[in-house]
Every structure is written in structure tokens, then in C-alpha cells.
Amino acid sequence: MARVAAITEEVTQGAAGAQAQDHFVAENFRRNYRANLYYGMFGQTGFRLIYAPTFIPAYIHQLTGSDALVGSGAALLQLGMIFSPIFSASRLDHAPRILPHAMRTGAAMRAVILALALAGWFLRGWAELALTLACLFLLGLFTGAQRVAFQLLMAKVIPIDRRGRLQAWRNFTGGIIAAVLSYGAGIWLIDRNALGNGYATTFFLTFLLTSIGLLILVRLLREPDTPAPHRRVGFIDRLKQLPQLLSDRDYRHFLVAQGFCVLARIASPFFILYAGARIGMDGRVIGLLAFCYLGADTLANLLWGYMGDRTGYRATLIASLSIWIGSIILLLAVDAAWAAYLCFCGLGAASAGYLMSQQTMVLEFGERRQAAMRLGLSTTLEGAVAAAGPLVGGIVAALAGYVPLFGTALACLLISLVVLLLGVREPRLRRAEVIARTRAADDWADPPVLR
């Protein structure tokens, strides 16, 4: 009886804390909405210049002329994301506040981008390449931690039925700026070798934009305390709890689908090299392809955000994979400049849909208290698969060419699509079913939160 009373008291306190948090979120919604929107306008603008499959692959290819090293750079970027998400999640799922951790990891990311620019300006030869590759690894390391922190932070202060449209407008405004800047960077910075190294100047511009976004977020955002957080346990003990998450069939199949999606990205750094080989590669072409990719990403975010809020994000993920598949087929089938530009439009739209769907869906499986570890596990899986993928992709591209590489990516996307269609239910429908069953079953001795 004492155990039952303790469990009942814990559940009651947790419910009261959740109600207090919901009230805080409602009171500060407009302020926090603006904070996330402005952060996206500047912070996401800068990071898109780094993560778009244009500038970094082209930069490393210019330094080395090697497809294998292009793949190695992309692999190092993902390698850093293997361990940091789980470590970050294990720290945050018992923390009353997330914002301080998010600020530290965000500042570290921006310092790495600044180092990337300085390496381009002041180093040459193998020293420049070595520091560039080291910066890519560190950037991935801090990115993994930041993704967990910032996704949890948004989930904490923005209601679930508003997150899609917030991400849509945040990515839309940031994407417009990024698309224009990418075109300008290609023509005015890279082609003219601004300040002695056009790529380094582009990275420094990225550093400035992302720093402005971080400062706006820390000044505006208001975060409530986490109701009933987990007790603090060791990192190894937290890892032992991961099999409990995998007992969820839908979430397990979702991870499989996500893994094949990430594996398909082994081809991403080589799309621009393949297109450049067919239509010519210079600063103008790089800028135009980046503009197509980021412009389509920008416009598609509005569609994905509103569609996801209305229907759930399983539907947007399915649509994104279909566009991704069609874009690769177009690039392979049609040897024309317009096909290359249209392909990059499709890749940008698909990337926007995949990222928004994956990051939002993972928050909707299971309970709110488990969100940190689900994010950590998903991000770690993504980093592990993505770390090996580009390296293998670079070797395949060097030995067999781009076409077999793109064919492998297509096969992975098709497998992911089949798993998603047959093995994953819409998380919101699951949540509605759980709530209905919970209300019907008056079982306080073994409440649903502990099952």
C-alpha cells in the first residue's frame, strides 16, 4: 500500500507540474515564438550555408581534387554526432533548465565555424586541409549535442500543434536569406576570391549570422522548469535504459526507416560534383545550384509545416522521400542544365521535409519525459550511419563512378519508404488511442507512465 501511495503521489505531483508548465508556456507563447523565429532567421541561415551539399564539398574538392577526401570530410562531420547526442540527452533529461546547456553548445559550434574561416585565410596546403577536417569533426560533435538541446527546448516552450508552422516560417525566412546569400557568395565571394579566400569569407559570414541568432535567442526566450524530471543517474546507467525505448514497435521501425534515409545521404556531397561535370563548375554554377537547393528548401518548409500540423508528420516524411527519389532519377536520366537545377530544387524540398518530419516525429513517440533519450538515440543512430556513409561513398565514387553510388542511394530510399508505409503508424493516432485507454482504465496501482 505504501508503494501504491508513493506512486499515486508522484503521478499527482507530475500532473500538477505539467499543468503549471502548460500555463507558463501559454503566458509566454508569443515571446518564445518570436525568439525561435528570429533565431531561425539568423542562426539557421548561417548553418544552411555550411550544411548545404554545395560549399563544403566544393571547397574540399578545390583543396584536394579527391572524391575520397570529399567523402572523408562529410564522414568526419557526421562522426562527431555519434556520441554527443546520447551524452547530451543523459544530462538534459534530469535538468530543470535546458537553455544554459543549449547556449554552451551553440557557442562552441560558432567558435568552430570561426576557426574554419581562419584556417582558410591563414593556412595553406596540408595544414589548411588538416585543420578544416578537424573543424568538421568538432562541428559534428557540437551539432549532435545542440540538436538534442534545441529540439527539447522548442518542444518545451512551443505547443505541439504550433511547432510545424513555427518551423515553417522560421525556415522560410531563414531560407530566403540563405538562398540569396548562397547565390551572392558564389558570384561575389568565391568567384572573386574575396579577402584572399572566398570560401573562408563565406564561413566568416556564417559565423556572424549564427552568432546574431544565438544572442537573440538568449535575450528573448523564457523557459519554465521541467516538471518531475528524471533523477540524476550515470551515463552508463542511462544507456542501459535504451532497450526500453526500442520495445516500441513503431519507434523501432521508425529508426530503421531513418537509418536507411541517412545511408542514402552517402551520395549527397557528390550531387554537385556530378552536376558540375555535366554543366560546368564555376562560382556562378555553385551559387545557382545552392540557390535552387536552399530556395526550394525555403518554400517547401511552409508546405511541410502546415501539412504536418494538420495531418501529422508521417505523411510529410512519405512525401519527402518520394520527391527525393524522383530528383535523383531526374539527375541520372536527363543530361541538361535545367534538369540539374530542378534536381537540386527537389533535393532541397525533400531535405526540408525529411528534417522537419524526423525531428518532430521522434518527439511524439511515447512520453514527454523520455523525449531527451529518444532524441539522443535517433541523433546518435543518424551520426553513426552518416559517418561511415560518405567515406564509403567517396571510395565508391572514386573507384566505380557516380552512377552506382546514386543507384545505391535510390535503393536505400526505397527500403526506407516501404518500412515507413508498412511498419510505422502516425504517432498522433497512437497518442489518441493511449489517452482513450488511460481514461477508460482506472489503474492507479500500475499507472501508464510506469508501464
LUMKOLFI-524533 format. One record per atom (N, C-alpha, C): residue in three letters; x, y, z. Coordinates in pm, whole numbers, plus 50000, padded with zeros to 5 digits. Layout:
LUMKOLFI-524533
AlaXYZ ...
This chain:
LUMKOLFI-524533
Met500814987950000 Met500005000050000 Met500855012650000 Ala502005011850072 Ala502875023550077 Ala503425026749938 Arg503755015949862 Arg504275018049727 Arg503215024349639 Val501985019449652 Val500885024949572 Val500675039649605 Ala500735042949735 Ala500545056949776 Ala501665065649721 Ala502905060349724 Ala504035068249673 Ala503895070649523 Ile503485060049451 Ile503315061449306 Ile502205071449275 Thr501095070549352 Thr499975079749331 Thr500405094049355 Glu501185096449462 Glu501655109949492 Glu502585115049383 Glu503465106249331 Glu504395110149224 Glu503645114049098 Val502635105849063 Val501855108848943 Val501085121948960 Thr500525123949081 Thr499765136149107 Thr500655148449098 Gln501855147649160 Gln502785158849153 Gln503245161549010 Gly503485150548935 Gly503875152348796 Gly502795159148714 Ala501525155348738 Ala500415161648666 Ala500285176348702 Ala500465179548832 Ala500395193548873 Ala501525201648811 Gly502725195748807 Gly503845202748744 Gly503625204848596 Ala503045194848529 Ala502765196348386 Ala501745207248360 Gln500735208348448 Gln499745218948433 Gln500385232648452 Ala501285233848551 Ala501975246548573 Ala502845250148453 Gln503525240248394 Gln504335242848276 Gln503465247148158 Asp502345240548139 Asp501445244348029 Asp500955258748045 His500685262648169 His500245276448195 His501365286348162 Phe502605282948201 Phe503755291548172 Phe503955292748021 Val503845281447951 Val504015281447806 Val502975290447740 Ala501735289647784 Ala500675297847726 Ala500925312747750 Glu501385316247869 Glu501625330347902 Glu502775336247822 Asn503785328147793 Asn504995333047726 Asn505075328647580 Phe503955324147525 Phe503995318247391 Phe504465328347286 Arg503905340147285 Arg504265349947181 Arg505745353647188 Arg506245355747309 Arg507655359347324 Arg508565348047277 Asn508245335747319 Asn509075324347280 Asn508945321147132 Tyr507775323547076 Tyr507585321746932 Tyr508495331246856 Arg508515343946898 Arg509395353746832 Arg510865349946848 Ala511235345246968 Ala512625341546992 Ala513065330346897 Asn512235320146883 Asn512575309146792 Asn512555313646646 Leu511625322446611 Leu511555327346474 Leu512785335546438 Tyr513165344846523 Tyr514345353146494 Tyr515625344946496 Tyr515685335146587 Tyr516855326346588 Tyr516985319146455 Gly515845314546403 Gly515875307746274 Gly516285316746160 Met515845329246164 Met516165338646057 Met517665340546044 Phe518385340646157 Phe519825343146152 Phe520635330246175 Gly520305322946281 Gly521075310946310 Gly520965300346203 Gln519725297146162 Gln519545287046060 Gln520065291545924 Thr520015304745899 Thr520575309945774 Thr522045306245762 Gly522795308745868 Gly524215305845863 Gly524525291145851 Phe523825282945929 Phe524115268645925 Phe523735262345792 Arg522765267945724 Arg522405262345593 Arg523545264245493 Leu524275275145505 Leu525405277045415 Leu526475266345438 Ile526585261545562 Ile527575251345595 Ile527085237445555 Tyr525825234445586 Tyr525325220845570 Tyr524735217945433 Ala524465227945353 Ala524005225345217 Ala525095217645142 Pro524715207845059 Pro525725199644990 Pro526345207044872 Thr526855218944899 Thr527435227244793 Thr528805232644833 Phe528855241744930 Phe530085249044958 Phe531175240045018 Ile530845232145120 Ile531865223745184 Ile532435213345087 Pro531585205645015 Pro532165196144918 Pro533005202944810 Ala532515214344759 Ala533275221444656 Ala534595226744711 Tyr534575231344837 Tyr535785236644900 Tyr536835225744916 Ile536435214144971 Ile537385203244990 Ile537885197944855 His537005197444756 His537425192844624 His538425202644562 Gln538245215544587 Gln539205225344538 Gln540565223644606 Leu540555220344736 Leu541805218644809 Leu542555206144767 Thr541815195444734 Thr542445182444715 Thr542275176344577 Gly541155179344510 Gly540825172844384 Gly540465158244400 Ser540135154044523 Ser539895139944553 Ser538455137644597 Asp537755128544528 Asp536415124744570 Asp536455117644706 Ala537485109444729 Ala537585102144855 Ala537695111744973 Leu538465122544957 Leu538595132245066 Leu537345140645083 Val536605142844976 Val535305149344990 Val534395140745078 Gly534395127745051 Gly533625118645135 Gly534145118145277 Ser535455118945294 Ser536025118845429 Ser535605130945509 Gly535535142445445 Gly535085154545513 Gly533655153245562 Ala532775148245475 Ala531385146045515 Ala531295135545625 Ala532145125245618 Ala532135114745720 Ala532565120245856 Leu533595128645858 Leu534055134545984 Leu532985143346045 Leu532255150645962 Leu531175159046012 Leu530125150646084 Gln529835138946030 Gln528845130146091 Gln529425121946207 Leu530715118946200 Leu531345110846304 Leu531225117546440 Gly531365130646441 Gly531245137746567 Gly529865136746630 Met528855132946550 Met527485132446600 Met527125118846660 Ile528075109646670 Ile527735096246717 Ile527485096046868 Phe528405101546946 Phe528335100047091 Phe527725112147161 Ser527895124047107 Ser527445135947178 Ser525935136647199 Pro525075131647109 Pro523625132647136 Pro523185124747259 Ile523655112247273 Ile523285104247390 Ile523815110647518 Phe525045115547513 Phe525625122047631 Phe524835134547668 Ser524485142447567 Ser523685154447591 Ser522315150947648 Ala521685140647591 Ala520365136647638 Ala520415131647782 Ser521465124047818 Ser521565118847954 Ser521745129948056 Arg522275141348014 Arg522415152748104 Arg521135160948112 Leu520405161448001 Leu519265170547996 Leu517975164548048 Asp517855151148051 Asp516565145548091 Asp516325146448242 His517335151048320 His517115153548462 His517345168248497 Ala517665176548396 Ala517965190548422 Ala516685198948428 Pro516545207748526 Pro515355216248531 Pro515305226548419 Arg516475230648367 Arg516535240348258 Arg517445235148147 Ile517065237848022 Ile517815233347905 Ile518625244547842 Leu518135256847856 Leu518735268247784 Leu520225270047813 Pro520705269047939 Pro522155270847962 Pro523015260947882 His522605248347878 His523345238247800 His523295241547651 Ala522125245847604 Ala521985249347463 Ala522885260947426 Met523035270647515 Met523895282047487 Met525365277947479 Arg525785269047568 Arg527195264647566 Arg527525257047437 Thr526675247647400 Thr526945240147278 Thr526835249047155 Gly525875258447156 Gly525735267747044 Gly526955276547028 Ala527505281447139 Ala528705289847132 Ala529895281847081 Ala530005269247122 Ala531105260747075 Ala531025258546925 Met529805256446872 Met529635254646727 Met530125266846652 Arg529785278446701 Arg530165290846632 Arg531655293246638 Ala532285289346748 Ala533745290446757 Ala534425281546653 Val533875269646628 Val534445260646529 Val534305266446389 Ile533165272646359 Ile532975278746228 Ile533965290146208 Leu534215297946313 Leu535225308546304 Leu536605302646276 Ala536935291646342 Ala538225285046316 Ala538315280146173 Leu537195275646118 Leu537165271145979 Leu537515282745885 Ala536985294545914 Ala537305306245833 Ala538775310245848 Leu539265310145971 Leu540655314045994 Leu541635304345927 Ala541285291545924 Ala542145281745856 Ala542255285045708 Gly541145288945646 Gly541175292445505 Gly541965304945475 Trp541955314445568 Trp542675327045545 Trp544175325945570 Phe544575318645674 Phe545965319645721 Phe546805307045700 Leu546185296045656 Leu546945283745636 Leu546905279745489 Arg547835271445450 Arg547905266545312 Arg548295251845312 Gly547965245245203 Gly548395231445184 Gly547745221845281 Trp548565212245327 Trp548035201845415 Trp547625207245550 Ala548255218045595 Ala547845224045723 Ala546405229345714 Glu546085235845604 Glu544725240845584 Glu543735229245578 Leu544085218745503 Leu543185207345491 Leu543005200345625 Ala544095198445701 Ala544025191245828 Ala543135198745928 Leu543325211945938 Leu542515219546032 Leu541055220145986 Thr540845220745855 Thr539475220645803 Thr538765207745840 Leu539435196345822 Leu538825183445856 Leu538595182346007 Ala539535187446087 Ala539355187246232 Ala538155195746273 Cys537995207246207 Cys536855215946237 Cys535535209146200 Leu535515201746091 Leu534295194646053 Leu533925184246158 Phe534935177046212 Phe534645167246317 Phe534075174146441 Leu534715185046484 Leu534245192246603 Leu532865198346580 Leu532635203146459 Leu531325208746428 Leu530245198046441 Gly530535185946392 Gly529585175046409 Gly529375171346555 Leu530455171546633 Leu530375168146775 Leu529425177646848 Phe529595190546825 Phe528735200246893 Phe527345201046831 Thr527245197946702 Thr525935197846638 Thr525035187046698 Gly525595175246722 Gly524815164546782 Gly524235168446916 Ala525065174747000 Ala524585179247131 Ala523565190447117 Gln523825199847024 Gln522905211247011 Gln521545206846957 Arg521515197246865 Arg520235192946809 Arg519315187446916 Val519875179547008 Val519075174447118 Val518575185847206 Ala519505194947242 Ala519145205847334 Ala518105215147273 Phe518295219247149 Phe517395229147091 Phe516045223047055 Gln516015210247014 Gln514735203846988 Gln513935202147118 Leu514615198347225 Leu513935197247354 Leu513445210847401 Leu514255221047379 Leu513865234447420 Leu512625239147345 Met512585236847214 Met511405240747138 Met510185232747181 Ala510375219647204 Ala509255211447249 Ala508735215947385 Lys509595221847464 Lys509225226047598 Lys508435239147599 Val508695248047505 Val508075261347511 Val507065263847399 Ile506985254747300 Ile506045256447189 Ile505075244747188 Pro503755247047193 Pro502775235947189 Pro502935227647063 Ile502575214847074 Ile502825205446965 Ile502095209246837 Asp500905215446851 Asp500135218746731 Asp500575232046669 Arg501625238346724 Arg502165250746668 Arg503585249146617 Arg504205237746642 Arg505625236146608 Arg505845235846458 Gly504925229546385 Gly505095228546242 Gly505105242046175 Arg504135250446206 Arg504085263646141 Arg505225272646187 Leu505665271046316 Leu506825278646361 Leu508055274746280 Gln508305261646267 Gln509455257246188 Gln509305261346043 Ala508055261545993 Ala507835265445855 Ala508255279945833 Trp507765288945916 Trp508085303245897 Trp509525306345935 Arg510045299146036 Arg511445301146073 Arg512355297045959 Asn512105285345903 Asn512945280545793 Asn512685288345664 Phe511445293245648 Phe511125301145529 Phe511905314245527 Thr511825321645639 Thr512535334445644 Thr514045332445640 Gly514525322545718 Gly515955319845715 Gly516415314645581 Gly515555306745516 Gly515925300945387 Gly516015311345277 Ile515125321345280 Ile515185332045180 Ile516535339145189 Ile516905342545312 Ile518185349245332 Ile519335340345288 Ala519265327445325 Ala520345318145291 Ala520445316245140 Ala519305315445071 Ala519335313444926 Ala519975325344856 Val519585337344898 Val520175349344837 Val521665350144869 Leu522015347244995 Leu523425347845034 Leu524255337344961 Ser523675325544940 Ser524425315044871 Ser524725319044727 Tyr523745325144662 Tyr523985329844525 Tyr525025340944524 Gly524875350544619 Gly525855361344627 Gly527235356344664 Ala527305346344755 Ala528605340944794 Ala529295334344675 Gly528525327344592 Gly529125320844476 Gly529695330844378 Ile528965341744352 Ile529375351344249 Ile530395361444303 Trp530105367244421 Trp530925378344469 Trp532045374144563 Leu531875363344636 Leu532905359444731 Leu533825348644674 Ile533245337844620 Ile534065326644573 Ile534695329744437 Asp533895334344341 Asp534445337344209 Asp535505348344215 Arg535305358244301 Arg536255369344312 Arg537305367044420 Asn537235355344486 Asn538205351944589 Asn538325363144693 Ala537175367044749 Ala537115378444840 Ala538015376344961 Leu538745386744997 Leu539655386945112 Leu540705375745105 Gly541055371844984 Gly542095361844965 Gly541615347544963 Asn540415344845014 Asn539835331445012 Asn538325332845022 Gly537635331044909 Gly536195333044907 Gly535435323444997 Tyr535915311045007 Tyr535245301445094 Tyr535395305545241 Ala536595309745280 Ala536815314145418 Ala535945326145452 Thr535805335345357 Thr534945346945379 Thr533485342645396 Thr533055332745320 Thr531705327345335 Thr531515321245473 Phe532525313845522 Phe532425307845655 Phe532385318645764 Phe533125329445745 Phe533095340245844 Phe531725347045846 Leu531125348745730 Leu529775354245723 Leu528805345045797 Thr528995332045782 Thr528185322245855 Thr528345324046006 Phe529575325846051 Phe529845328046193 Phe529095340246246 Leu529105351246171 Leu528425363346216 Leu526915361346225 Leu526325355246124 Leu524875353246123 Leu524425344046235 Thr525125332946253 Thr524725323546358 Thr524905329546497 Ser525915337946515 Ser526135344346645 Ser525015354146677 Ile524555361646577 Ile523425370746598 Ile522185362846642 Gly521925351646575 Gly520775343446611 Gly520845338446754 Leu522025334046798 Leu522185328846934 Leu521955339947037 Leu522465351847011 Leu522285363047104 Leu520805366847117 Ile520085366647006 Ile518655369847010 Ile517905359547093 Leu518235346847075 Leu517535336247148 Leu517755337447298 Val518975339847341 Val519265340347484 Val518645352647549 Arg518455363347472 Arg517835375347529 Arg516315374347537 Leu515685367547445 Leu514225367647437 Leu513565355747504 Leu514155343847495 Leu513435331647532 Leu513245330547683 Arg512045326047723 Arg511715323347862 Arg511375308547876 Glu512105301747965 Glu511955287247980 Glu511435283748118 Pro510405275148128 Pro509935270648259 Pro510785259348313 Asp510685256748441 Asp511335244948498 Asp510645232348448 Thr511425221748434 Thr510875208948388 Thr510105202248502 Pro508825198548481 Pro508085191648587 Pro508535177148600 Ala508785172948723 Ala509125158948755 Ala510185153248663 Pro511395159448657 Pro512445153648572 Pro512945140548630 His513645132748546 His514255120248595 His515275123348703 Arg515465113748793 Arg516545115348889 Arg517875114148816 Arg518885120648870 Arg520205120548807 Arg520845106848822 Val521225100748709 Val521915087848709 Val523135088948619 Gly524005079148630 Gly525215079048550 Gly524945076648402 Phe525925080448320 Phe525785079048176 Phe525595064448135 Ile526365055448194 Ile526255041248160 Ile524895035748201 Asp524425039748319 Asp523105035148364 Asp522005040248271 Arg522175052248220 Arg521185057648127 Arg521205049847995 Leu522385045647952 Leu522465037647830 Leu521745024247845 Lys521765018747965 Lys521105005947989 Lys519585006947974 Gln519045019147977 Gln517605020947964 Gln517155021847818 Leu518105022547726 Leu517745024047585 Leu516905012547530 Pro517174999947569 Pro516324989147517 Pro514834990947546 Gln514514998047654 Gln513105000747683 Gln512465009047572 Leu513215018447517 Leu512685026547408 Leu512445018047284 Leu513325008447260 Leu513225000147140 Leu512124989747149 Ser511524988147265 Ser510394978747275 Ser509154984047205 Asp509144996947173 Asp508035002947098 Asp508204999346950 Arg507274991346896 Arg507384986346758 Arg507444997646657 Asp506565007446669 Asp506535018446572 Asp507815026546577 Tyr508295029546697 Tyr509525037146709 Tyr510715029346655 Arg510715016146681 Arg511805007646630 Arg511845007746477 His510685006346414 His510635006746268 His510955020746215 Phe510565030846291 Phe510925044546253 Phe512435046246248 Leu513145040546345 Leu514605041346346 Leu515205034146226 Val514605022746188 Val515095015546070 Val514915024245945 Ala513735030145930 Ala513485038945815 Ala514435050745815 Gln514665056445933 Gln515585067745944 Gln517005063545906 Gly517415051645949 Gly518755046845919 Gly518995045645769 Phe518025040345696 Phe518185039145550 Phe518145052845483 Cys517365062045538 Cys517385075745484 Cys518765081945498 Val519345080345616 Val520675085845640 Val521705079145550 Leu521575066045533 Leu522505058845446 Leu522415063945302 Ala521215067945261 Ala521045073245126 Ala521795086345106 Arg522115093045216 Arg522825105845205 Arg524305104045173 Ile524775091445155 Ile526155089545113 Ile526415096344979 Ala525355098244902 Ala525525104344770 Ala525455119544773 Ser525005125444884 Ser524725139844886 Ser525915148644849 Pro527135146144903 Pro528245155044867 Pro528635154444720 Phe528155144244647 Phe528635142044511 Phe527625146544404 Phe526445150744447 Phe525475155844350 Phe526015168144278 Ile526625177244354 Ile527125189544292 Ile528325186544202 Leu529135176644239 Leu530285173244155 Leu529815166644025 Tyr528795158144035 Tyr528235151743916 Tyr527575162143825 Ala526775171043885 Ala526135181543805 Ala527165190743743 Gly528215194143821 Gly529245202943768 Gly530005196843653 Ala530205183643659 Ala530905176843550 Ala530085176943421 Arg528775178043434 Arg527905177643315 Arg527605191643261 Ile527505201543348 Ile527125215043301 Ile528215225443326 Gly529375221143381 Gly530455230543409 Gly530425235043554 Met531595236743613 Met531695240243755 Met532475253143770 Asp531795263843812 Asp532455276343849 Asp531635282643961 Gly532055294244006 Gly531365300744116 Gly529905303544085 Arg529605307043960 Arg528225310143923 Arg527355297543931 Val527855286443880 Val527095273843884 Val526895269344028 Ile527965270044110 Ile527845266244250 Ile526785274944319 Gly526845287944293 Gly525865297044354 Gly524445294144310 Leu524245291344180 Leu522905288344130 Leu522365275344187 Leu523205264944192 Leu522755252344247 Leu522425253744396 Ala523255261244469 Ala522965263644610 Ala521685271644626 Phe521475281344536 Phe520245289244540 Phe519025280444516 Cys519105271344419 Cys517985262144392 Cys517715253244512 Tyr518775247744570 Tyr518615238744684 Tyr517985246044802 Leu518565257544839 Leu518085264744956 Leu516765271744930 Gly516565276344806 Gly515285282744774 Gly514135272844783 Ala514315260844728 Ala513275250644736 Ala513065246144880 Asp514155244644954 Asp514065241545096 Asp513195251945168 Thr513415264445135 Thr512685275445198 Thr511195274745169 Leu510835273845042 Leu509425273745005 Leu508725261245055 Ala509405249945048 Ala508785237345089 Ala508495236945238 Asn509275244245318 Asn509045244145462 Asn507645248745499 Leu507125258345424 Leu505755262945451 Leu504765251545429 Leu504935244245319 Leu504065232945291 Leu504195222145398 Trp505435218345430 Trp505635207545527 Trp505115211345665 Gly505335223645705 Gly504925227845840 Gly503425227445858 Tyr502685233545767 Tyr501235233845780 Tyr500635219945756 Met501205212645662 Met500725199045636 Met500955190045757 Gly502125191345820 Gly502425183245936 Gly501525186246055 Asp501245199146078 Asp500355202746188 Asp498945197146168 Arg498525196246043 Arg497165191646015 Arg497075176346012 Thr498025169745951 Thr497915155345925 Thr498865146846008 Gly499845152946072 Gly500925145346134 Gly502095144246037 Tyr503265140646090 Tyr504485141546009 Tyr504865128545939 Arg504115118045961 Arg504355105945882 Arg504055108745735 Ala502975115945707 Ala502605119045569 Ala503645127945502 Thr504175137645573 Thr505195146545514 Thr506495138945489 Leu506815129345576 Leu508035121545556 Leu507895112745432 Ile506735106745413 Ile506505098545293 Ile506615107045167 Ala506005118945168 Ala506075127745052 Ala507505132245024 Ser508265135045129 Ser509655139445113 Ser510515128645048 Leu510345116245093 Leu511115105245035 Leu510765103344888 Ser509505105044852 Ser509095103544712 Ser509755114144625 Ile509805126544672 Ile510455137344596 Ile511965134744587 Trp512555130144693 Trp513985126944695 Trp514305116544588 Ile513515105944582 Ile513725095344483 Ile513585100944341 Gly512535108844317 Gly512315114544184 Gly513425123844140 Ser513995131344233 Ser515065140844199 Ser516325133544153 Ile516685122744220 Ile517875115144180 Ile517675108844042 Ile516485103444019 Ile516195097343889 Ile516285107843779 Leu515785119843806 Leu515855130643706 Leu517295134243673 Leu518145135343774 Leu519545138943751 Leu520255128343667 Leu519925115743692 Leu520555104843616 Leu520005103543475 Ala518725106543456 Ala518065103643329 Ala518195114743226 Val518325127143270 Val518295138443177 Val519615145943185 Asp520295147143071 Asp521595154043064 Asp521365168243013 Ala520905176843102 Ala520645190743065 Ala520775199543189 Ala521105212243167 Ala521295221343280 Ala520005222943361 Trp518855223943290 Trp517605226043363 Trp517305214143455 Ala517695202043414 Ala517455190143496 Ala518295190643624 Ala519535195543611 Ala520385196743729 Ala519805206843828 Tyr519345218243777 Tyr518765228343866 Tyr517475223343929 Leu516645216443850 Leu515395211143903 Leu515665200044005 Cys516685192143978 Cys517075181744074 Cys517435187844208 Phe518215198544208 Phe518605204844334 Phe517415211544403 Cys516445216044325 Cys515195220844386 Cys514505209444461 Gly514415197944395 Gly513785186444459 Gly514545181644581 Leu515875181444571 Leu516675177144686 Leu516505186644804 Gly516405199544775 Gly516195209144883 Gly514855207444950 Ala513795205844868 Ala512455203744923 Ala512385190845004 Ala513005180244953 Ala512995167345024 Ala513775168245155 Ser514895175045153 Ser515685176545275 Ser514915183945383 Ala514215194545343 Ala513415202145439 Ala512335193345500 Gly511645185745416 Gly510595177045466 Gly511125166045556 Tyr512255160045517 Tyr512835149345599 Tyr513235154545736 Leu513965165745740 Leu514455170845867 Leu513305174845959 Met512325182045906 Met511215186245989 Met510415174346038 Ser510165164645951 Ser509365152945987 Ser510095144346090 Gln511365141546064 Gln512135132846154 Gln512265139146292 Gln512605151846297 Gln512835158346426 Gln511545159946506 Thr510415161546438 Thr509145163246509 Thr508535149846547 Met508605140046458 Met508025126846488 Met508675120446609 Val509975121746622 Val510665114946731 Val510225120446866 Leu509725132646871 Leu509225138246995 Leu507845133047030 Glu507145127246934 Glu505755123446954 Glu505575108646991 Phe506635100646980 Phe506565086747026 Phe506705086447178 Gly505795079647247 Gly505955077547390 Gly505695089947473 Glu506305090047592 Glu506025100347691 Glu506965112247677 Arg506525123547731 Arg507315135747725 Arg508625134247801 Arg508605126847914 Arg509815125647995 Arg510895117547924 Gln510535109547825 Gln511505101547752 Gln512005108447626 Ala511545120747602 Ala511865127347476 Ala513365129447459 Ala514065132747568 Ala515515135447556 Ala516265123147508 Met515965111547567 Met516675099447528 Met516265094747388 Arg515005096847349 Arg514615093447212 Arg515365102147112 Leu515455114947142 Leu516225123947054 Leu517685119847050 Gly518235116747166 Gly519635112547170 Gly519895099947091 Leu519015089947106 Leu519175077447035 Leu519045079446884 Ser518035087146842 Ser517825089446698 Ser518995097046637 Thr519485107246707 Thr520585115246655 Thr521875107246652 Thr522085098746753 Thr523275090246755 Thr523245080246640 Leu522075074146617 Leu521945064946504 Leu522245072046374 Glu521705084046359 Glu521945091746237 Glu523435094546220 Gly524105098546329 Gly525525101446319 Gly526355089146288 Ala525995077646348 Ala526775065446325 Ala526685060846180 Val525475060746125 Val525295056545987 Val525915066645892 Ala525675079545921 Ala526155090045831 Ala527665091545834 Ala528315087345943 Ala529765088445950 Ala530445079045852 Ala529955066645846 Ala530555056945755 Ala530095059145611 Gly528885064145594 Gly528305065245460 Gly529115073545361 Pro529405086345393 Pro530145094445296 Pro531535089245265 Leu532185083045365 Leu533515077445341 Leu533435066045239 Val532465057245260 Val532235046545163 Val531825052345029 Gly530975062745033 Gly530535069144910 Gly531705075044832 Gly532645081144902 Gly533805086744834 Gly534645076044767 Ile534815064644834 Ile535585053644774 Ile534855047944653 Val533515046044666 Val532735040844554 Val532795050544435 Ala532655063644464 Ala532715073544356 Ala534065073444287 Ala535135071944366 Ala536485071944308 Ala536755059444225 Leu536225047844268 Leu536515035244200 Leu535515031744091 Ala534215034344116 Ala533175029744023 Ala532425041143954 Gly532575053344004 Gly531865064443944 Gly530615068244022 Tyr529955078843974 Tyr528825084344048 Tyr527535076244029 Val527345070343913 Val526065063743884 Val525805052043979 Pro526755042744003 Pro526505032244102 Pro526235037744242 Leu526905048644276 Leu526685054744406 Leu525255059944420 Phe524765066744315 Phe523405071944319 Phe522385060544316 Gly522705049644247 Gly521815038044248 Gly521685032044387 Thr522785031744462 Thr522735026744600 Thr521845035744686 Ala521975048844666 Ala521135058244742 Ala519665056044711 Leu519335053744585 Leu517945051244547 Leu517405038644615 Ala518205028044619 Ala517755015644683 Ala517485017844832 Cys518345025444898 Cys518145028245041 Cys516855036245064 Leu516595045844978 Leu515385053944992 Leu514125045444972 Leu514175036444876 Leu513015027744852 Leu512755018644971 Ile513805013145032 Ile513645004745150 Ile513035012845264 Ser513545024945284 Ser513025033645389 Ser511545036545369 Leu511165039245245 Leu509775042245215 Leu508865030345244 Val509295018445209 Val508495006345234 Val508335004045385 Val509425005345461 Val509365003445606 Val508425013545670 Leu508495025845623 Leu507635036345678 Leu506165033645648 Leu505885029145527 Leu504495026645488 Leu503905014745562 Leu504705004245582 Leu504174991845637 Leu504384990245788 Gly505364997245843 Gly505734994445982 Gly505565005546081 Val505185017646038 Val505105029046130 Val503725035346122 Arg503035036046236 Arg501765043246242 Arg502025057846276 Glu501075066346242 Glu501155080446277 Glu501175081946430 Pro502225088046488 Pro502315088846635 Pro501135095746700 Arg500525105446634 Arg499405112546697 Arg498185103546710 Leu497995094446616 Leu496895084946629 Leu497165075446745 Arg498415071346761 Arg498785062846875 Arg498525070047006 Arg498895082847012 Arg498715090547136 Arg497235091647172 Ala496395093947071 Ala494955094747097 Ala494415081547151 Glu494925070347096 Glu494485057247144 Glu494925054947289 Val496155058847322 Val496655057047458 Val495835065247557 Ile495525077747520 Ile494735086247609 Ile493365080247633 Ala492755074947526 Ala491435068847540 Ala491495056747633 Arg492535048347616 Arg492655036647702 Arg492945040447847 Thr493745051047866 Thr494085055348001 Thr492855060448075 Arg492025067948004 Arg490815072948067 Arg489845061748099 Ala489855051248018 Ala488935040148041 Ala489395031148154 Ala490705030448178 Ala491245021348280 Ala491655029048404 Asp490975026748515 Asp491285033448641 Asp492255024548719 Asp493525024748676 Asp494515015548732 Asp495665023548794 Trp495445028948914 Trp496465037348975 Trp497605029149033 Ala497395016349057 Ala498485008349115 Ala499615006349017 Asp499305006648889 Asp500325004948785 Asp500015014748673 Pro500225027748696 Pro499795037948600 Pro500525036648469 Pro499935041848359 Pro500545040448226 Pro501955045848217 Val502275056348297 Val503585062448286 Val504705052948327 Leu504355042348405 Leu505365033048453 Leu505375019848379 Arg504455017948285 Arg504355005148216 Arg505475003548115 
